[in-house]
Every structure is written in C-alpha cells, then in structure tokens.
C-alpha cells in the first residue's frame, strides 16, 4: 500500500484542511506580529483594524495548495474532506464579516 492510498481518507483530508489554515495563521503571527501576545491580543488587534476576516481568508487559501496536491496524487477522498473544511472556513468568514466587522455594510 502506497502512502497516497494510506492517506486517502475523508477524515484525514478534513483534519488537514482544518489544521493547515491554523498553522498558516500562527506562522503569520510569528513572522509578522510576534511582538503582540498570541492569540487574544493578536485577534483583538485584527478585529480593531477590521482585518480579521481578510486574515482568515488568507489562511484559508493555503488549503488550495493542499487541494491541488491531492488532485495531482489522485487522493479523491482526502480532497473531499478538504472541500468540506473550506466550506467551514467560508461560514467562519461570513460570521466574522457580518457580526464582528460592523463597517461592512
């Protein structure tokens, strides 16, 4: 059994799709805003600047790289999990945009 057959499971794709944007969010803080305490003050900083939804969108774009990697390796079940996690991130962005960033309308 090859590695791509072993990792071609829906729940693995879902977990990778959820955790990879979290890793990108942490890396964004680490390399750009490490002088701000993580996570509470950093999230408040992003909310005050009306940048939280844009940052979450940027972190969710990291799933695109994993999605195409899964497509190229013929890991269809894992890519289905990544798609479901992307839909979850879309719901999170909509929630943040409409309930926390008041100047949207």
C-alpha positions, -999 to +999 in steps of 0.1 A: +000+000+000+015+033-011+015+065+011-012+082-010-035+052-007-030+052+031-038+089+035-067+089+010-094+091+037-121+117+042-114+124+078-076+129+072-084+154+045-109+171+068-083+173+097-056+186+073-080+211+059-088+224+094-053+224+108-033+238+079-050+273+080-044+273+117-008+267+111-007+295+085-024+318+110+002+310+136+030+315+111+016+348+100+016+360+136+051+345+143+068+362+113+049+394+112+034+403+146+054+384+171+056+415+194+018+411+201+007+384+226-009+354+209-038+347+205-060+371+225-043+404+218-035+395+183-071+386+174-082+419+192-057+438+171-071+422+139-107+430+150-099+466+158-083+471+124-112+453+106-086+428+093-098+396+109-119+383+080-092+392+055-066+373+076-088+342+079-094+343+041-057+344+035-051+315+058-079+295+041-062+300+008-035+277+020-060+248+015-059+255-022-023+242-023-032+210-004-063+206-026-043+206-058-017+183-043-045+159-035-059+162-070-025+155-086-019+124-064-054+111-071-064+113-035-101+119-041-115+111-007-090+134+011-098+162-013-135+158-004-125+164+032-105+195+023-136+209+004-158+204+035-132+222+057-131+251+031-169+253+034-165+256+072-140+284+067-164+302+044-190+300+071-165+314+096-156+343+073-193+351+068-198+350+106-169+373+113-178+397+085-214+402+095-212+400+133-178+414+142-169+439+114-196+465+117-184+487+088-191+461+062-224+475+051 
